[in-house]
Amino acid sequence: MRNSGLVSKCGRSVCRVSDAGATAWWVQPGKGTSRAPSARHLVTAHKRPACEHAEMRFVIVGLGGIGGVLAARLHLAGHQVIGLARGPHLSTVREHGLRLETPTESLIAQIEVRSHPTEVSFGAEDVVVLAVKSQDTWDVVRALNETAPSDTPVLCAQNGVVNEPCALRFFSDVYGGVVMCPTAFLQPGIVRAYSTPITGLLDVGRYPAGQDDVSRDLAAVLNSATYDARSIPDVRRWKFAKLLTNLGNAVEAVCGPQARPGPLTDLLQAEGEAVLRAAGIDHASGTEDKARRRNLLDLQPIAGERRPGGSTWQSLTRQTGVTEIDYLCGEIVLLGRLHGVPTPANTRLQQLGAHLASTQAKPGGISADAVMAEIGNT
């Protein structure tokens, strides 16, 4: 077992393959056409000197709101980054760089980008960061298994609780990431980070529990790149707390951002709490979560626009055809069925989210009152 991402290990190489060798899961036609970012008011950023942990190279799978902002921030802080993307986003970043917009600046990060894990020659210094949605994790991890050594550290910077167990099927050193990062990804080549000067909170711990040199090094690197990060010993406990928070994503996607703070979200979370109690799953409390956040995130408009909606809302807006609600509300539904706890609210939001995604309907078209009335009549 590797205890540090800084240990040298020689004699390991992986052959590259052409784009034609990419498996089908990574080839997804984009919606619309790729549009190059405007060069007006942009600066091509120069990397700052790396911190003492720069021996790590980050292979970030998925350059959306979370992964794209993270890739840009790490690159601009002087760390080595390779991004994996697909469709128009891939081609735009390859040609024009990755544009990072914040409330105070607009930068172009010229990161290396690939279309598939088999195009990366993995070494002992590499850390994989999974930043895809939960519905894509299985295919991504299987593809990584074709080329990355089994002791490559894998950090799951994702919502939901299914990703780390999936990665553990193939990789021995898996780390959970508790991500609180208000970002947006709505068009190819551009990601937005709405909090400044702290981009987001991203706590890291060995999965299912514990800390080691890698988790501490990861936290140090993230802190060097405008994140507030800690190495924590109980990451699974915090991931389940974040799952309860993310149940509001479904309300936001189905009923609109204005409905998120309201009785429908409260009902989803009450079902979630009941399910976790029945399953004997511990999670961080709301008081602990509030203490961790400590008003560290300062959301501000970008170019006069506030963050339009969360990650699930963005998936529907981009008409991807699928959302991760199946791994948020759906996780509560699954656990409820396993432990005999009714979950009518989460069940209905999961169904509505799937319908909106499959029909490529716009988010926010169903009133929360109508959903509450429907649930009350079941």
C-alpha positions in Angstrom: 0.0 0.0 0.0 1.3 3.4 -0.9 1.4 5.8 2.0 2.5 8.9 0.1 2.0 10.3 -3.3 5.6 11.6 -3.2 7.4 8.2 -3.1 9.3 7.5 -6.3 8.5 4.3 -8.1 10.3 3.5 -11.3 9.8 1.1 -14.3 6.1 1.7 -14.8 4.8 2.9 -18.1 1.6 2.7 -20.1 1.3 2.9 -23.9 -0.8 5.7 -25.4 -3.6 4.9 -27.8 -5.3 7.1 -30.4 -8.7 8.8 -30.0 -10.2 5.9 -32.0 -9.4 3.6 -29.1 -11.6 5.5 -26.7 -14.4 3.5 -25.3 -18.0 4.5 -26.0 -18.7 5.9 -22.6 -16.3 8.8 -23.1 -17.6 9.7 -26.6 -20.7 11.8 -26.0 -22.0 14.2 -28.7 -22.3 17.7 -27.2 -25.4 19.9 -27.4 -25.0 22.6 -30.0 -21.7 23.7 -31.3 -18.4 24.5 -29.6 -17.9 28.3 -29.3 -14.5 29.7 -28.5 -14.4 32.0 -25.5 -14.1 35.7 -26.4 -10.7 37.1 -26.0 -12.0 40.4 -24.7 -11.0 41.3 -21.1 -9.2 38.0 -20.7 -5.7 37.3 -19.4 -3.8 34.2 -20.1 -2.6 33.4 -16.6 0.9 32.6 -15.7 1.4 29.8 -13.1 2.6 30.9 -9.7 5.5 28.9 -8.2 4.3 25.6 -6.9 4.2 24.8 -3.2 6.4 22.1 -1.7 4.0 19.4 -2.7 4.3 20.0 -6.4 5.6 16.5 -7.0 2.0 15.4 -7.2 0.5 15.5 -10.7 -3.3 15.6 -10.8 -5.3 13.7 -13.4 -8.7 15.3 -13.2 -11.5 13.3 -14.8 -14.3 15.6 -15.7 -13.8 19.4 -16.3 -17.2 20.6 -15.3 -18.1 23.0 -12.5 -16.2 21.2 -9.8 -13.4 19.5 -11.8 -12.8 22.4 -14.3 -12.5 25.0 -11.5 -10.3 22.7 -9.5 -8.1 22.1 -12.6 -7.7 25.8 -13.3 -7.0 26.7 -9.7 -4.4 23.9 -9.3 -2.7 24.9 -12.6 -2.6 28.6 -11.7 -1.1 27.7 -8.3 1.8 26.0 -10.1 0.7 22.3 -9.9 0.9 19.8 -12.7 -2.6 19.0 -14.1 -4.0 16.9 -16.9 -7.7 17.2 -17.5 -10.0 14.6 -19.1 -13.0 15.9 -20.9 -15.2 15.1 -23.9 -17.3 16.6 -26.7 -17.3 20.3 -27.5 -15.8 21.1 -24.1 -12.7 19.0 -24.9 -12.2 20.5 -28.3 -12.7 24.1 -27.0 -10.2 23.6 -24.1 -7.7 22.0 -26.4 -7.9 24.9 -28.9 -8.4 27.9 -26.6 -7.6 26.9 -23.0 -10.0 26.6 -20.0 -11.6 29.9 -19.2 -12.1 30.5 -15.4 -14.5 33.3 -14.5 -14.8 34.6 -11.0 -16.3 37.7 -9.4 -13.0 39.5 -9.6 -11.1 38.1 -12.7 -11.3 36.2 -15.9 -8.4 33.9 -16.7 -7.4 31.4 -19.3 -5.6 28.3 -17.9 -3.7 26.5 -20.6 -4.0 23.0 -19.1 -3.1 19.7 -20.8 -6.3 17.9 -21.8 -7.0 14.3 -23.0 -10.1 12.5 -24.2 -9.6 9.2 -22.4 -7.6 7.7 -19.5 -5.6 5.5 -21.8 -4.0 8.6 -23.2 -2.3 9.2 -19.9 1.0 7.5 -18.9 0.5 7.1 -15.2 3.4 7.4 -12.7 4.0 7.2 -9.0 3.5 10.9 -8.6 -0.1 10.9 -10.0 -3.3 11.4 -8.1 -6.6 10.8 -9.9 -9.4 13.2 -9.1 -12.9 12.0 -10.0 -15.1 15.0 -10.8 -17.8 13.4 -12.9 -21.4 12.8 -11.8 -22.1 9.6 -9.9 -23.9 8.0 -12.9 -20.6 8.1 -14.8 -18.3 6.8 -12.1 -18.5 3.1 -12.9 -17.5 3.5 -16.5 -14.8 6.0 -15.6 -13.2 3.8 -12.9 -13.3 0.7 -15.2 -11.5 2.8 -17.9 -8.9 4.0 -15.4 -8.3 0.4 -14.3 -7.1 -0.4 -17.8 -4.1 2.0 -17.5 -3.6 3.3 -13.9 -1.7 1.1 -11.3 -4.0 -0.2 -8.6 -2.2 1.8 -5.9 -2.8 5.1 -7.6 -4.5 7.4 -5.1 -8.1 8.2 -6.2 -9.9 11.3 -4.8 -13.6 11.3 -5.3 -14.5 15.0 -5.4 -18.2 14.2 -6.0 -21.6 14.3 -4.4 -23.3 11.1 -3.3 -21.9 8.1 -1.4 -21.6 5.5 -4.1 -18.4 6.7 -5.7 -15.8 5.7 -3.2 -17.0 2.1 -2.8 -17.0 1.9 -6.6 -13.4 3.1 -6.8 -12.4 0.6 -4.1 -13.3 -2.3 -6.3 -10.3 -1.4 -8.5 -8.0 0.9 -6.4 -6.5 0.3 -3.0 -6.0 4.0 -1.9 -9.3 5.8 -2.2 -10.0 9.2 -0.6 -13.4 10.9 -0.1 -13.8 14.6 -0.8 -16.5 16.6 0.9 -17.1 19.3 -1.7 -18.8 22.7 -1.0 -17.9 24.7 -4.0 -20.4 27.1 -5.7 -19.5 26.8 -9.4 -21.2 26.6 -12.8 -20.6 25.0 -16.1 -23.1 25.9 -18.8 -21.1 26.2 -22.0 -18.0 24.6 -23.5 -14.7 26.0 -22.4 -16.0 28.1 -19.6 -16.3 27.4 -15.9 -17.3 29.8 -13.2 -16.5 30.0 -9.5 -18.8 32.4 -7.5 -17.0 32.5 -4.2 -14.0 34.7 -3.5 -11.3 34.8 -2.2 -12.0 31.2 -1.0 -13.1 29.2 -4.0 -14.6 26.4 -2.0 -14.3 24.0 0.9 -12.9 20.6 0.1 -12.1 18.2 3.0 -10.3 15.0 2.3 -10.0 11.7 4.2 -9.0 8.1 3.5 -12.1 6.1 2.7 -13.9 4.7 4.7 -11.9 6.3 7.5 -8.5 7.5 8.5 -5.8 9.9 7.5 -2.4 9.4 6.0 0.4 11.3 4.2 -1.6 11.5 1.0 -4.7 13.0 2.6 -2.5 15.6 4.4 -0.6 16.4 1.2 -3.8 16.8 -0.7 -5.2 19.2 1.9 -2.0 21.2 1.8 -2.1 21.4 -2.0 -5.8 22.4 -2.1 -5.1 25.1 0.5 -2.3 26.5 -1.8 -4.9 26.8 -4.6 -7.5 29.1 -2.9 -9.5 26.2 -1.3 -10.2 25.8 2.4 -9.3 22.1 3.0 -8.6 19.8 5.9 -7.5 16.2 6.2 -10.2 14.5 8.3 -10.4 11.0 9.8 -14.1 10.4 9.3 -14.8 11.4 5.7 -17.7 8.8 5.2 -19.6 10.4 8.1 -19.3 13.8 6.4 -20.2 12.4 3.0 -23.5 11.2 4.4 -24.1 14.7 5.9 -23.5 16.2 2.5 -25.9 13.7 0.9 -28.7 15.1 3.1 -27.8 18.6 2.0 -27.7 17.6 -1.7 -31.3 16.3 -1.5 -32.2 20.0 -2.1 -30.6 19.7 -5.5 -33.6 17.8 -6.7 -36.0 20.5 -5.5 -34.0 23.1 -7.2 -33.9 21.2 -10.4 -37.6 20.2 -10.5 -39.2 23.3 -8.9 -36.6 26.0 -9.4 -33.9 27.5 -7.1 -36.4 29.7 -5.3 -38.1 26.5 -3.9 -34.9 25.0 -2.4 -35.2 26.7 1.0 -38.7 25.4 1.8 -41.0 22.7 3.1 -40.3 20.3 0.2 -36.6 20.2 0.9 -37.3 19.8 4.6 -39.5 16.8 3.9 -36.8 15.2 1.7 -34.2 15.7 4.4 -36.5 14.4 7.2 -37.0 11.2 5.2 -33.2 11.0 4.8 -32.6 11.4 8.5 -35.1 8.7 9.3 -33.5 6.3 6.7 -30.0 6.9 8.0 -31.2 6.2 11.6 -32.8 3.0 10.6 -29.7 1.9 8.7 -27.4 2.8 11.6 -25.4 5.2 9.5 -23.8 8.0 11.4 -23.4 11.4 9.9 -22.2 14.9 10.9 -24.9 17.0 12.4 -26.3 20.3 11.1 -24.5 22.1 13.9 -21.2 20.5 12.9 -21.8 21.4 9.3 -22.6 25.0 10.2 -19.5 25.2 12.3 -17.4 23.9 9.4 -18.8 26.4 6.9 -18.3 29.4 9.2 -19.4 31.8 6.5 -16.2 31.1 4.6 -17.9 31.1 1.2 -18.7 34.6 -0.1 -20.9 34.3 -3.2 -20.8 37.3 -5.5 -22.1 37.9 -9.0 -20.0 37.3 -12.1 -20.5 40.0 -14.8 -23.6 41.1 -12.9 -25.2 37.6 -12.8 -25.7 35.5 -9.7 -25.2 31.8 -9.7 -28.3 30.5 -11.6 -28.6 27.1 -10.0 -26.7 24.1 -8.6 -25.1 21.2 -10.4 -28.3 19.2 -11.0 -30.1 22.3 -12.3 -27.2 22.8 -14.6 -27.4 19.3 -15.9 -31.0 19.8 -17.0 -30.1 23.2 -18.4 -27.4 21.6 -20.6 -29.9 18.9 -21.6 -27.5 16.1 -20.8 -30.4 13.6 -20.7 -29.5 12.4 -17.2 -29.0 13.8 -13.7 -27.5 12.5 -10.5 -30.8 12.6 -8.6 -30.8 8.8 -8.9 -27.7 8.9 -6.6 -29.1 11.6 -4.2 -32.8 11.1 -3.7 -32.3 7.6 -5.1 -29.8 6.7 -2.4 -32.4 7.5 0.2 -35.1 5.5 -1.7 -32.7 2.5 -1.8 -31.8 2.6 1.9 -35.5 3.1 2.8 -36.5 0.0 0.9 -33.7 -2.0 2.5 -34.6 -0.9 6.0 -38.4 -0.6 5.7 -38.7 3.2 5.9 -41.2 4.9 3.5 -39.7 7.6 1.3 -42.6 9.0 -0.8 -41.1 12.5 -1.2 -37.7 11.3 -2.4 -39.3 8.6 -4.6 -41.4 11.3 -6.3 -38.6 13.8 -6.8 -36.4 11.0 -8.3 -39.2 10.1 -10.7 -39.8 13.8 -11.7 -36.1 14.4 -12.1 -35.7 11.4 -14.4 -38.7 12.5 -16.5 -37.3 16.0 -16.9 -33.9 14.7 -18.0 -35.2 12.1 -20.4 -37.6 14.6 -22.1 -34.9 17.3 -22.0 -37.3 19.7 -20.4 -36.1 22.9 -18.8 -35.6 22.8 -15.0 -37.9 24.5 -12.5 -41.2 23.9 -14.4 -43.1 22.2 -11.6 -44.3 24.1 -8.5 -43.3 22.8 -5.1 -46.9 23.2 -3.9 -48.0 20.8 -6.6 -45.4 18.3 -5.7 -46.3 18.6 -2.0 -49.9 18.0 -2.7 -49.2 15.0 -4.9 -47.0 13.5 -2.2 -49.7 14.1 0.4 -52.2 12.2 -1.7 -50.1 9.1 -2.1 
